Amino acid sequence: MAYVRSRKFCCCLPVRFGVFILALLSMAGGSFVAATGWIRITQLAQLPLPKADEIALWIQTIMFSILALLSVFGFIGAMVKNRSWVSAFATAMAIHLGLSVAAGIFALISLFRQDDQPAIDKCTNGDTESLIVEGCKKGIQVMKGVMVAVYVLVWLVQLYAYFIVERYADQLDEEESANNVVVIPRAMANSAAPPVTTYNTTYNSYNPSGTSPYPFNEPRQAFGVTPGQDPSQRV
């Protein structure tokens, strides 16, 4: 079996170990979110949601269900070193990252476009002192900044997790390619036949064991032999 250097993440940890951990976390977290979403969907008849929220609930539930399912393939693929299953897990993580970014951007836009006055009024609780009002306004701005930082941090972690899985898939691809390389033993390489050239003169009609015909070396092509004449009767 050919040796391929194990790739690392976090400076020293093998990517295979990272795929194990990520697959377990994705299975646990994805299953929990998916189960919560399906339970909420079954309650839509009694507790309806706005249309946009209902669509978002369906998309989130389906995507986390797919993530949890493909995480199983990722875990088993890392265990048995199956590149196809690990690649499917990487694809699921990439799609989930894209949807997470889209949903996060939508949430942040909604957060910054909404009116801050109701939140300020709730914070001040009817107090009109300027210091308290300014403190509440700054607190809301800080909260928005924290929300942006949290979203960006989550996206970076998901992106790094995707790179870990993708790097392990590349490592499995290298291992598979290395195992398929045919190695010729040195003894066989040394005993190989010499190369044959166009001008190999060992072949003629009297030497049928030659390697490659070159008709101008045959006796019938000698000088003084007419076409159809026996070479021994040449002039």
N, C-alpha and C positions, 0 to 999 in steps of 0.2 A: 504494500500500500504506500503510495507516494505521500511525502510529508509536505504540508502547507502550513506556513506560519499563522498562528492564531491571531486574529485582529483583536484590538483592545478598545475599551472605552473607559473614561475616567482615569486615564493614564495606565492602569494596571489590570483592570477586570476584563476577562474574555467576553466577547460579544455574545457567545452562546449562553453564558450565565445571564447576561442582560436580557436576552430574548425570553428565557425562562421566567424571570421576574416580571417583565412587562406583560407576558401572556397571562400569568396568574393574576396580576392586578387588573388587566383588561377584562378577564373572565369575571372576576369578583365585582368590579365596579360597573362593567357593562350589564351584567345580569341584574344587579340591584336597580340601576336606573331603568332598564327595560321592564323589569317586573313592576316597578312603581308606575311607569307610564301606561302599561297595559291595564293595571288596576284603575288608573284614572280614566282611561278610555271607556272602560265598562261602566263608569259612573256618569258619562256625558248625558245620558237621558235624564237623570235626576238632577245633575249639577252641570248645566251647559256652560260653555265658554264662548267668548267672542270668536268669530270665524278665524281670524288671524292666529289667535292663541291655539285654537283647535288644530289648525294645520301644522303649526310649530310643534304641538304635542305629538301628532302622528309622525312627523319627520324625525323628531328626536327619539321616539320610542323605536321606530323601525331601524334607525341607524345604530342605536346602542344594542339592539338585538343582533344585528348583523356583526357588529364588533365583537360581542360576546361569543357568537358562534365561530367566527374566524379566529378568535383567540385560542379556541380549543385546537384548531388546526396548527396554529403557531406553536403552541406548547408541545403537541405531539411531533410536529415537524422538527423542532429543536431537539427533541429526545431521540428521534430516529435519523436525524440529519437529512430530512427531505426538503430539497430546495423549493419545490413547487408549493408546498404548504407554507413554508416560511415566507415566500414571496406573496402568497395570498394574504397572509397576516400583515405584511408591509403595505400592501395595497389598501387594505381596510383601514390601517392607521393613517395613510395619506388622505383617503376620502374623508375620514372622520376629522382630520385636522382642517381640511378645506371647509367643511361644514361648520366646524367650531369657529373658524375665523369669520365666516360670513355671518353666523348668528351673533358673535361677539361685536362685530362692527355695527350690526343693526341695533343691538342693545345699547351700545355707547352713543350712537347717533340719537336714539330716543332719549337717553339720559341727558344729553347736553341740550336738546331742543325743548325739553319740557320746562315749564315755568317753575322757578325756584321759590316763588312767594309762598305757596302753601307749606312747603317744608320750613321756610323761615318763620312763618307764623306759628307753626307747631313747635319750633325750637324756642322761640321767645316766650310762648305761652301768654301772650297779651302784654308782655313787658315792652315798653317803648324806649327804654334807655339805649342810647346810641352805642355804648360799648357792647351791650348784650346783642344788639342787632348785628353789629359788625362781626362779633365773634361767631354768631350763627351763620352769617354769609361765608366767612372764611372756612368754617367747619364743613359747610356743604361743598365748597370748592376743593378742600382737601380730600373729602370723601370721593369726589369725582376723579381726582388724580390717583387715589388709591385703586379705584375700580379699573382705570386704564392700566396701571402697573400690574395688577393681578391678571388681567386678561393677557397682557403681553407676556408675562412670566409663564402663564399656562401654555400659551402658544409656543414659546421657546422650548419648554419641557417636552411638549408633544412632538415638536420638530426634531429634537435631539433623540427622542425615543424612536422616531421613524428612521433616523440615520443609523441607529444601532441595529435595528432589524434588517435594514437594507444592506448594511456592511456584512452581517452574518450570511445573508443570502448570497452576496458576492463571494464570500469565503467558501461557501458550499459549492458554488459554481467552479471556483478554482480547484477545489479538491476533486470534483467530478472530472474536470478536464485533465488534471494530473494523473488520475487513475486510469484514464483512457489512452494515455500515451504508450506506444509500443516501444519497449527498450530492446535493442539488438545486442546480444551478448558480444563481448570482445572477440571470442574465438570465432563466432560466426562472421563477424565483420572482417576479420583477417583472412578467412578462407573464402571470401567472396570472389567470384570470377572477375578477371580483369575487364575493364570497359571495352566495348566493341566500337570500332570506328568504321567509317565508310570505306576506308582503304585497307581493310583487313585482307591480307593476301593468303590466308590459310585455307580459303574455300576455293575449290574447283571441282570439276566433274569427277576427278579421281580421289577427291578427299571429301566425301559426303558428310563427314562429321564436323565440317567447318561451321563457322558461326554466322557469317553474312555473305551472300553472293556478291562478287564483283566481276562481271563477265569479261572484262578486258584482261584479266589475269589467266584465263583458261587457255590451254594449248591451242585450241582451234582459232584463237584470236592472234596467234603469233604472226610475225612478219613472214610473208611469202606463202601463207596458207590461203587458198581461195575458198569462198563459201561452199560448204558441202564436202570439201576435200578432207581426207583423213590426215590429221596432223603429222603422222609418221611419214607421209609421202610429200611433204612440202619441199619446195626447191631449195 
